[in-house]
Amino acid sequence: MSFLCGLPLLECVYCLGCARWVWKKFLYTAGKESENWGLADAGEFEPIPRICRYILAVYEEDLRNPLWAPPGGYGLNPDWVILRKNDKETQENVSPYMIYLDHDNADIVVAIRGLNVAKESDYKVLLDNKLGQTKFNGGYVHNGLLKAAQWVLDAECEVFREVIERYPSYTLTFAGHSLGAGVVTLLTILVIQNREKFGNIERKRIRCFAIAPARCISLNLALRYADVINSVVLQDDFLPRTTMALEVVYKSFFCLPCILCLMCVKDTCTLEDKMLKDPRRLYAPGRLYHIIVRKPFRIGKAPPIVRTAVPVDGRFEHIVLSCNLISDHSIIWIERESQNALDLMMERQRIMEIPPQQRMERQASLAKEHSEEYKAALQRAMALDVPLVYSPGSYGTFHEIEEGDDSSKLQK
């Protein structure tokens, strides 16, 4: 009898607990996770809007007669495109991509487009997930994205080597959106592992911009390559926060709100210490740039700001319940908001009025700040017992000893 009397009380406690969780979740905003990060500098953020336009250009069939160019165009010269490959030419092993010589910025750009919802081949890459089963370079990665990256490297190895040798002072930039972001992340790591095939190109000349990336590499790899790989996330974008296997998400696309709610519950109930010590948990790669365009309880958009860090904990761990969580994944909106953010930075910092010598000094100072932040992130990871994280010998360089076909170990 007493048990029956106590049942309504338990139900009330349960309902109050659920209501409190929902209330807290709806109050959770994307700006909260990056509120303690530093503000990005115009000098470091300058390539990102341009990189977004290059990725957008991959969607065009004819670059001389573009159909989807943003205001001002893509800003590229069709005569500088070395090669372009469509789905047929890639044999559906990877999304379409192009290699572009950006002579204006002394840059060799490899741009890979994102998921095409009408292409079964793109889904095959995502469905070949084997989440947490593929060991690579001392960590764990998404299996399908790794295979796609390996295909690009095998197909274009000679082209990469020839162009790098022809332009020894140019940087080598890998850029991709969504599905393509995961591919370029792993392609960048593969190139760094095989630098001897490309004339021993210096690590500091290689960089990667993963725009709205999927969580594709384990935390130790995300931190170890943070000097090279940069992830760009617009406000509430769901994909960098999606810890559930991607095949589950895309198979249940029409039930996405339900899936996202289940993920919210799961991530809320998982202790952060357990997350960090799980070597198979995948993360958004590298240094993070978070573009904030909306603030809580504000009607309309706020002036965009960009925060950046190499965080160990709090790397977009929670889904944000927002009506913009899908639209913020669009490359078109990311390009537009990143350009708006850069324009504001330029206006505030008056970077164009800075003399060249002072601009070079600022770049050197920024590199030093990033170096210190990078080392601090690795040290914090070691203090938190993140598996397979090792201290670098110096910023931007690692001494790797092969332990097998798919793993390596770092030493001081």
N, C-alpha and C positions, 0 to 999 in steps of 0.2 A: 504493500500500500504506500509506504513511504517512498519507494522507488518511483511509483506512478506520479506521486505528488511532486517529486523532484524533476520529472521529465520536462515540464514546461520551462522550468528555470534553466535547464541545460540548453534547451532550444533558444531561449532568449539570449543567453550568453553567446551561443554560436552565431546567432543573427547579428548581435552587436559587434562581434569580432569581424564578421564578413563586411558589415557596413563600414567599420573603421578602416578595413583594408581598402575597400573601394574608394572611400573618401581620400585616403592618403595617396592612392594611386592616381586619382584624377588631379590631385594637387601637385603630383610629381611632374616637373617640366624638364625639357631637354637641357635648358641652360643650367640646371642644378649640378649636373655631373661635371661640367667644365668651368664652374664658377670660380674655382681656385687656380685655374690655368692662367698662364701669361697671355698677353695680347700679341698677336702675330704682327710682324714688321712688314711694311710694304715691299722691302727688298726680297724677303723670302717668299712672300705670297704672290709676287708679280707673275710667275709663270703659270699659275693655276687657271685663270680664265682663258688664257691662250691655249693651254693644254686641253681644256674642255672643248674649245672650238675645233681643235684638230680631231678629237674623238668624234664630234658631231659630223665632221667632214667624211668620215668613213661610211656613214649612212648614205651618202650621195652616190648616184650612179655615174654622174658626169660632173666633175669639179669645175669645168668651164661654164656649165649652165646649172648652177645649184638650185635646188627646189626648196631647201629647208634652212638656208643660211640665216643666222641671226642678224639684227641690224648692224651694219658695218662689215658684214661678210665674215668668212672664216679666217681671213688674215693670212692665208697661205698662197703660195705660188704653185699652180698646177705643174709647172715645168720642173719643180724641185722634188716632185714625188718620184721616188725610185721604183717602187712597185706597189700594187694593190692586189689583194686576193679576195675573191668572193667565196660564197659557200661551196660552189662547185670546185673551185681551185684548191680550197683547203680540204676537200674530200669530206667535209662536214666534221672534221676533227676539232675545229676551233671556230670561233666567230670570225667574220671578215676583219681584215686588218690592213694597214698600210705602213710603209717606211718612208719617212719624209726628211729631206735635208733642209733644216731651217738655217740658212746661211745668215740671216739677219741676227740670229741669237747664237750662232756657232753651236748648233745642237743637231744631233741625229735622233729623230723621234720615231718610236715604234708605237703606233696607236691601235688598240683593239676595241671594237664596239661591244655594247652590252647584249643582253639576252633579247632574242627575237621571239616573241610569244607565238609566232606562226611557224617556227622552225623546230621540228622534232629533234634535230641534231643537237641544238642547244640544251634541250631538256636531258638528252642522253649524257651530256657532260655533267649536269647537275645531279642526275640520278646515280651516276657512278661515284657515289659519295664515300662509302666505307668509312664513316665518321669515326675518327680515332683509331683506325686500323692501319693507316699508311704511315710508316716511319720514314723520315727523310731528314738528312742533315742534323741528326741529333734531336729532332722534334717530331711532331705529327702534322700532317697536312691533308687537305681535301684531295682525294685520289683522282677524280675526274679532271680537276683543274691542273693538277701536276702533269697528267698525261697530255693535256692540251698544250701546256707550256713546253713540254719536251718535244712535241711535234713541231712547234714553231721553231725551236732551237735547231732541230735536225734539218728542217726545211730551209732555214735562212742563215745557217752558220757561215757559209761562204760569203753571203752578201754582207753580213755583219763585219766579218774580218776585212773584207775589201774596203768597205766604207770607213772603218776605224783607221785602217792604215793610210787611207787617202787623206783623211782629215784628223791628224794626230792631236790637234788642240781642241776638238769639238767634244762636248759632253754627249753621253749616250743616255737618252731618256726613254723609259718605258711608261706608257700611259694607257689606262683602260677604265671602263665604266661598268659597274655591276659585275656580271659574269666575266667581262674582260679585265676588270680590276683584279680579280682573283688570279687570272691567267698571268697577267704581267707581274704580279707579286712573285709568283713562283718562277717565272721566266727570269726575273732579276736575280733571284738567288742562284739559279742554274748558271747564269752568265758569270756571276761572281765566283762560283765554284770552279769554273772552267776558263778563267781569264787568260791562261796560257794559250788557248785556242784563238784569242783575239789580240795577239801581240802584247800580252801582259798589260792590258789597259788598267790604269790605276783605279782603285776602288772609288776614290773621291770624284772620278769623272763619270761614274754610273749613278743614276738616280731613277726613282720610280714614283709615279703619282697614281695612286689607286683611288678613283673617284667613286664614292658610294659603294665600298667593297663588301663582299660577303666575308663572313668570318672563316678564314681559310688556313690559318697556320696557328700552331700552339704558342703559348705565351713566351716561352724562351726564344723562339725564332722571331716573334714579333718585336721583342726587345733587342735581340742581337743585331738585327738589320735595321734598327731605327735611324741609323745615320744615313741610310740610303733610301729607304722606303717611306713614303708619306701617304697617309690616308686623309681624304677630304670628305666630311660628312655635313650635310645640310640639316640643321635643326632636328626634326623628329624622325628622320629616315629609319625605317624599320629594319632594313637588311643588315647593317653593321651590328644591330642589337639582337639579331635572330640566332639564338643558340640551338634551336631545334634543327634537326637534319633538314637540309634544304629540300630534299625530295618529298618530305612530309608537307612542307609549306606549299610547294608548287602543285602537288597532287590535290591538296585541299584548298586551292586558290579561292574557290567560290565560298568557302567557309572560313576565309582568312580572319574575320573578326573573332570567331570562336577559337581558332588556333592561337591567335595573339593573346586572348584572355587566358587560355590554358598556360601559355608560356609565361605570362605575368605571374600567375600563381606559383608555377614551378620555380622561377628565378627568385621570387620573393621568399620562398621557403627554403632555399638552398643557402647555407652559410657561405659567406665570402671566403673564409679560410679554406673551405672544402673546394671551392671553385679554383682558387689559386694553386692548390696542390694537386689538382687533377692534370697530369701531363697530356692527356688526350683532348682536353677542352680547347676549342679553336677560338681565335680572336681576330679582330680587325688588325691589319699589320702596321708596324712601324710607328713613326711620329704621327700624331693625330691633329688635324685642323678641324675645328668645329665652327661652322658658320651659324650665328644666331641672328634670326630675323624677326622673331616674335617674343613677346614677354607676357607673363601671366597677367590676366585681368586688364589687358590693353586691347582696345579695338584697332584693328588694322596692324600693319607691319611697323616695326621699329627700325631705325637706321641700323644696317647690318654691322655686326662686329665679328671678328674671328679670333678665337682663343686656340692656343696650341700648347702641347705638352707631350712628354713621353711617359704616360702614367703606367703604373704597374697594376694597381687596383682601380676600379671604377672606369674600365675601358668599355663604356657603353654596355653595361651589364643588364640594363632594364629596359623593356619595351615601354615607350611613352604612349599612353592612350590619347591620341590626337586625331583630328579629322585630316591632318596633313601628313600622317606617317607614310602614306604611299606616294603622294604627289611630291614630297621632298626627296624622293628617290630619282626623280626625272633629271636627266642630264641637261635638259633645256633650262630648268629652273636653277640648277646648280651653277651653270655657266652665267646666267643672268645675275644671280645674287652674289656670286664670287666677284664679278666685274663691278657691281655696285659697292661691295665691301672694299675692293682695291681702290676705286675712285675716292672713297672717303678717306682711306689711309693716305693716299697721295695728297689729298687736300690738306689733311691735318699735319702731315709730316713735311709737306712742301719739298718732296724728295727731288723734284726736278731743279730746284734752286740750290741744291747742295753741290759744292764744287766736287769735281771728280776725285780729288785726293781724299776729301772727307768721306765721300761715298765708299771708297775702297776701305778706309779705316773702319767705317760702320759695318761693312761686310765681314771684315776680319773679327771685329768684336762680336758680331752675331754668331759666327762660326764657333768662337770660343764659348759663348753662352750655351750653344747647342751641345758642344762637347761636354761641358760640365753637367748639363741636365741629363745627357745620355748616360754618362758614367754614374750619376746619382741614381738613375732608374735601375741600372744593373745591380748596384750595391743594395738598393732597397729590395729588389727581387731575391737576392741572395739571403738577405736578412729574413725575408718571409718564407724562405725554404721553397721557392719556386723551383721545380725540378729542372735539371740540366741547364741552368743559367751559370755562365762563367764570366770572370772578369776579363775585359779586353786588355791587350798589351798596351795599346794607345788608341786614341780616338780615330775611328775610321779604318783600323787595321786589326785583323785577327790572325792568329797562327793556328791553322787547322791541321789536325792529324787524322787521316782517314782510318776509321774503325771497321769499314765494310763498304758495301755498295751504296748504301743509302744513309749513312750517318757519319758524323764527324764530332770531334771533341776539341774544346778550346783550352789553350794553356796560356799562362802569362808569358 
